[in-house]
């Protein structure tokens, strides 16, 4: 009976740790998904700026408004871009400044993505090793009951 107590305690501790690690992995996966979405959005914005850079003033364009819908506009000034700073604040920048701003944001997001992926890998590794230990403890407990 004294041998079972430490094994049962380890089993309980491992179960709690596994639940915590699985929740952590889920949060990290959500963060990775959000960062992926932001990277895609900035990549799309950067490609749009590349396209605008080649256009002249008063060029007619189709601007996506979502839901596979577009609005026809005339490009008033291809060198002026409104860039969001966050919290509903935007500022006018030159095309080159806007591209530099987007590149900085992309670089930061890619660093964040790398960090989140590394954390996720570490958590997944701990989950896998914990599951192995948990299965071993459960197997030992089953055999002890026989």
ABEGO torsion letter per residue (X at the ends): XAAAAAAAAAAAAAAAAAAAAAAAAAAAAAAAAAAAAAAAAAAAAAAAAAAAAABBBGBBBBBBAEGGBBBBBBBABAABBBBBAEGGBBBBBBAAAAAAAAAAAAAAAAAAAAAAAAAAAAAAAAAAAAAAAAAAAAAAAAAAAX
